[in-house]
């Protein structure tokens, strides 16, 4: 059984990707921001909000297996035990944007870690309010390899 992950609050208005990577990798926001910046990834770069390659590069710095594909959200029950979710999906011109959050199921309990600083709680269970569009499955290297995660 995996331990419950801890939320990381984004310290920049557009830092949800950095904060979500910090949750998954076990870093503080400042530590993950330094790693991201060293890779040429900055929260202010709009590409981080609409392209999964940047998140995959961040997550590749740790001991994670990350699915090579984005899967459409079907239901909360159908999600893998650990996933990066795209919520608040919308279009600005011809470009998609979303907010990154982390989904975790531990001991049968589902929860979402949302980095938004304005939330009363960053551990969310208000599933009807979130409306995910798709997800990327994530697993720790030490866990069994399943579902083709590479």
Residue pairs with C-beta under 8 A, 6 or more apart in sequence:
1 106
1 107
2 81
2 82
2 104
2 106
2 140
2 143
3 106
4 104
4 106
4 111
5 23
5 24
5 102
5 104
5 113
6 23
6 113
7 23
7 113
7 114
7 115
7 122
7 123
8 19
8 20
8 22
8 23
8 27
8 28
8 29
8 32
8 113
8 115
9 19
9 29
9 115
9 117
9 122
10 16
10 18
10 19
10 29
10 43
10 115
10 116
10 117
11 19
11 29
11 30
11 33
11 117
12 18
12 33
12 43
12 44
13 43
14 43
14 44
14 48
14 49
15 29
15 33
15 43
15 115
16 99
16 100
16 101
16 115
16 116
17 43
17 48
17 49
17 54
17 55
17 58
17 100
18 29
18 32
18 33
18 36
18 41
18 43
18 48
18 58
19 29
19 32
19 100
19 115
20 55
20 84
20 100
20 101
20 102
20 113
20 115
21 27
21 32
21 36
21 55
21 58
21 59
22 28
22 29
22 31
22 32
23 102
23 113
23 115
24 59
24 62
24 64
24 82
24 84
24 102
24 138
25 32
25 58
25 59
25 61
25 62
25 64
26 62
27 35
32 58
33 43
35 58
35 61
36 42
36 43
36 58
39 57
39 58
39 61
41 48
41 54
41 57
41 58
42 48
45 54
46 95
46 97
47 54
48 54
48 55
49 97
49 98
50 95
50 96
50 97
50 98
52 70
52 136
55 84
55 100
55 136
56 66
56 136
59 66
59 84
59 138
60 66
63 140
63 141
63 142
64 138
64 139
64 140
64 141
65 138
65 139
65 140
65 141
65 143
65 145
65 149
65 150
66 84
66 136
66 137
66 138
66 149
66 150
67 136
67 137
67 138
67 147
67 148
67 149
67 150
68 148
68 150
69 136
70 86
70 134
70 135
70 136
71 134
71 135
71 136
71 137
72 133
72 134
73 79
73 85
73 132
73 133
73 134
73 135
76 110
76 127
79 85
79 103
79 105
79 110
79 135
80 105
80 135
80 137
80 138
80 139
80 147
81 104
81 105
81 106
81 139
82 102
82 103
82 104
82 105
82 137
82 138
82 139
82 140
83 102
83 103
83 135
83 136
83 137
83 138
84 100
84 101
84 102
84 103
84 135
84 136
84 138
85 100
85 101
85 102
85 103
85 112
85 130
85 132
85 134
85 135
86 98
86 99
86 100
86 132
86 133
86 134
86 135
87 98
87 99
87 101
87 130
87 131
87 132
87 133
88 97
88 98
88 99
88 131
89 96
89 97
89 98
89 131
89 133
90 96
90 97
90 98
91 97
98 133
99 114
99 116
100 115
101 112
101 113
101 114
101 115
101 124
101 130
102 112
102 113
103 110
103 111
103 112
103 132
103 135
104 110
104 111
104 112
104 113
105 111
110 125
110 127
111 123
111 124
111 125
112 123
112 124
112 125
112 127
112 130
113 122
113 123
113 124
114 122
114 124
115 122
116 122
124 130
137 147
137 149
138 149
139 145
139 146
139 149
